[in-house]
Amino acid sequence: MTRHEYTLVDVFTDRRFGGNQLAVFRDGRGIPDAMMQSIAKELQIAETAFVLPKETDGDHRVRIFTPGKELPFAATRRSARPGCSAEGVTAVFGSSSESGPSS
């Protein structure tokens, strides 16, 4: 199984537990497109962000998914940067037919 750490953050708020939940995978490298969508569907929160290395200008590339589709743009892109200060949660994704953990 492959392990990926993510952080749950509240965005669009100035108080704890007050905004929209956002799951941020600070290292989305190696997660296939279809799995990104499956992860967002499994988490069932408004948006799930995957931070990837930059392709051209900027610091990072961010892909944002809802449980139903990838968004071409989302206001939460600024919140989904690798500098999230909240504690991470380790998620394990894969089928039981896969052998052994990998990171």
Secondary structure, 3 states (H helix, E strand, C coil): CEEEEEEEEEECCCCCCCCEEEEEECCCCCCCHHHHHHHHHHHCCCEEEEEEECCCCCCEEEEEECCCCEECCCHHHHCCCCCCCCCCEEEEECCCCCCCCEC
